[in-house]
Every structure is written in structure tokens, then in C-alpha cells.
Amino acid sequence: MHESGPNFGKWVAGTRTKWVTLGVWVLVALVLNLAWPAVGEYENNNAPNLREDVPSVVAEALADKEFPGNAGVPALIVWHKQSGLSDDDLGQLQALSADLEASPIPYQQFVVPFHQLPLQALRAELSEDQSTLVMPVFFEEDRDTELLEEGMSELQTRTESLMGADPFQTAINSEDQLSARVTGPVGISIDATGLFADADVSLMIATVLLVLILLLLIYRSPILALIPLVGVGFAYMVTSPILGMMAKEGWITVDSQAIAIMTVLLFGAGTDYCLFLISRFRQLLWHEPDKRKALFRAITTSSGAIAMSGFTVVLSLFALLLAQYGAYQRFAVPFSLSILIMFIASLTLVPAILAIIGRGSFYPFIPRTQDMEASRAKKKGKPVPAPRKEKESWIGRLVITKPWTVVLVALVLLGGLATFSSQIKFTYDLLSSFPEDVPSREGFKLIGEQFSEGELAPVRVMVDSDGKSLDLADRLASLEYVDVVSEPQTGAVNNRIISYEIELAMNPYSMEAMQHIPDLKAVAAASLEVAGVANPDEAVWISGQTAMQYDTELAGEHDARLIIPVVIGLITILLLVYLRSIVATVYLIATVILSYFSALGLGWIIIHHGLGADAIQGAIPLYSFVFLVALGEDTTSS
């Protein structure tokens, strides 16, 4: 690679080829964007994360078949007034219910007919202190969140028209004004999309500003700060239509989260790769008067590190294809393809731009040789500057003179932080990550205080009774973590299938609730066994959000056990090939793994002890491992 470096430099950054390289990138970006759609046009934010053979998914399919009375996806509208709902308030809600039944809002499937109930019967549905009422409105299944938001927007407009005020904007602690909050699956989905959309924009702005500030601080050149961003921009313009075409053809599935994180990765990795080349180029310009020779040598000495870094990250991200969990798997192609195109841009487009601008890239602090500085001073009639002394890095001097001291201090510091990673607690409760003033979280809190948290997401237990009498209802009702057990229902197709709907006596999205799914299955199987049903473990199905989150946890644990060793193995092989040293490879792998656990520990200190969060999302460790280890190994190997 070292011998082919100068020739490669001439191919992409020579006197004429620099313009050819720039022209090719401009042409490719233009043609691809005209020929293929942008990736954002084919987002699918409703793609399933669990495979069809996962127990909760199998159970959901069975529930849809045997108990088709499912009215769709519920939006739970929580009506609340501190002083209690009056008859006039209930009359307005009945008028709204009648209006929704007579003229459904977009994608509405069913609304509970409150208008058909006498006021006294409706009052029986209120909380004990008469302050709260939950009105379910069901929407068509498999509708995109944007469509659900359209329906809810129309509902809010009608409510304001009927009531003369907007209860969705009224504070929930209002003493004499009726307030409304939307929670349940629809409300949570809408709020999550809105929060992540705002976060995506904020994340993008913060990333661009952070990169610009760091580059300005390091190189103090506005031109140089923009060059990596230009490279990232072209990489994105090429990546987006390729992914858009693949999504259009159905080869891959992409969602807004993948696109947002992909863009941030492009900025991080792209800036990293560009700095390999830029740093070497500036260093050589202090001693080499010919900018072309300096650039060719910079390409020669940095291309190997950039290529190694790129392949390391690409292969590490491709390992996500092995994941069972859909969100992880959907990240693999967008992330790896974008990094592949970014490191190609770093080896071609960025050198071409540097060749075109030359030393001016570093304006106003342009690096020049001593002779060039002397000649420039003479032309201006100024004294010839003294020979420039190479600045010695105090960090480099400390590492060289006291290596064991640095090693011990680093081990104590990083090792100490790493110990906190063992204290991390995880959650799959999306609501807990919302700010407290988000409507769906406020509504959920009201349901928990006034009714039962389990009402928000009931668990359905189904069994094949084989026609035998069961004591399952009594067994379920006796469990301390079960609040309500419905009357049993018989399957519409197979009358041996019996269903019980359970409201848990806790937050159905919590880790505690998830861990009771195996217990519920064991209780149901024990009831079947006592009744003499053959193979009882195979005759129990549990559906609902809690069961799906439990299967999500299992899938995440499986993916971590599989992907982490695969990534470590891939990186180890690449480093052995590149470095040809077992000792150096082991050292690099060990340091990056240590830094990974240290980063997790530091993150837990900040999030838990600093910000007061009880747990972190269960997906964070695997994301952190793939990104930090791949990108960290990329830096250390250079």
C-alpha cells in the first residue's frame, strides 16, 4: 500500500485529476438524486421488530383469529377535573361520543358509545373520586403514526368546537376546568414520534455545531472546518438515493431512527477519516515547499489507516444483520453503506478539494516552510523569523517518559468507571423515557392514580383447554401481581381455546411486569396439567404489550451474546492482518473493550446519579458496543 500511495494520490489529486475527481462526485450525486428517490421517502416506522415465530407474535395472531372482536388500536382519552366531572361535563362527552359515531374521524374504527348510556350508568365508569373518566377511541390497525396523528388532530378540533375550549391544552391540575390527555398505544406512538423527530433535528444541529467548533479550535481555519462537512454532505447525497432505491425495491427496510443515527455516524466517522489526512498534510507542509508532493505523501501515509478504519467499521456494522431484533437488523445496511461511501470520499473527494485549495485550506494560519517564511518576510521588508521549533506535546512527553505511571493511572480511572457498568438497570418502558409533561405520560399517570395502571395495556392469557374444565381463572385471580381477571371467552374458530384478559397491579410496561410473563405461562400450564391436558406448555399463549416487551428483552439478550463476539472476532482478524502483531492486536482490543465498559459506567453515573434516571433503555449497551468498539478500534489502529 505504501508503494501504490503516490500513484493513487496522482489519480485522485493530480494537476488535472483533482478536477476530474470533484466532477465525478458532483455528477454521481446529481444523477443518483435525479434517478432514485431519497431514503426519507420510503421510511417505514411501523415495521415489526419481532419475528413471526416469537411467542408473543404467535399469540397475537391467535388472538386476532379466535377473538376478532378486537376493535383496533386504542387511544385512551383521559378526562379529568380536580373538583369532579359534573353532569354538564358528562353531557359534553356524550355529545362528542355521538358525533364520533355519526361522523368518524380519519382512520377511526370504533368509539365506546357513551351517548347511549344514562348519566347514572356513565358515572359508574368514573374514578372513585368522580374526577376522571377514560374514553377509548379505536383506530385501524397497521396505520402509520402520521395517519393516527391526523385522526387525533381532527378529534381535538371537534372537541374544541363542541366544548368551546381546548381541554387538551388545559392543565391537568385545573380545579374547575375539564382537561384531556391522550395515552394508550396511539398516544404513546404519537408522542414518541414527535419527541424523536424533535430530537433528530436537535441532534443534527448539535452534531454540525460540535464538529465545526472542534475543527475551528483545532485548526483555527474556517475553510478547513468546512472541508470535512463537504465530504460528509457528498457522502450523504450519494448514500441517500442508493438506500432509497433499495427501500423502494423492498430489499431493505429503513425507519426515521436509522436515518437520523446514520447521519450522525457520517459526521463522526467522516470527520475522523478526514482528520487522518488533514493532520498529516499540515505536518508535511511545514517542511515541504511543494504542496502536491506534501499531499501525495500525506495520502501515502494516511490511506492505509483510513482504509483499515473504514473496513473495520463497515464489517462491524454489517454484523447487525445477524440480529433477531428488527430495529438492530434494519440498522446494518444503512450504517455500513454510509460508512463505506464516507471512507471512499475521504480517500478521493477530500484529497481533491485539498489539492484545489492547497495551503489556503489552513487560512489564516497557513503552514509554510522556513525558507518560504523567510522569503515572505523579505518581500514585506520584515525581519527574517527565527527557525521554527517543533512543538512538543506534553502528553506525548509524559507517555514516553513515564509509561507505567500513565498505564496505572489509566487502568485505575477507567477500571473504576467500568465497575459502575455492573450496576446498570435496564428498562423497555418507552413511557419512562418521556419528559413528565408529555401528554401520554400525564394521561398514564392519571390512570395509575385513579384506576389501575394495568388497564393501559392488559395481558391476554389463552389456553387450549381440550374441552376440559379449568381452575385457571381462580389461579390467576389469586396472584398478587394481578389486579383484575375478566370472564373467560371462547374462541370463535376453535371453541377449545379459552381466553382471559388480565390487568396487572403494576405498570404493564415495567421490567417487573415483564418478568411475570413466564410466571403467568407456568400458572396456566399448571392448570392445564391438573385438568389432564397433554403437553400443557405447548397449549398456552400470552399476548399483549407486556409479553411483546418480554420477547424484546430476550431477543436483545440473544443479539448481544451473538453480535458482540462476532464483532470482536472480525476486528481481531482485521487488526492481525493489518498490524501483523499478536501483542499489538491484543493490546488494542483490550483497551477499546475497557473504554467501552468505562463509557457505560460513566454514562450510568451521569444518567442515574446525576440526572436521577432509574434505568436506561435495554438497547443502549449493544448500540454502544458496536459503535464505540468499531469506531474506537478505528482510531487506535490508525
Disulfide bonds with the S-S distance in Angstrom:
none
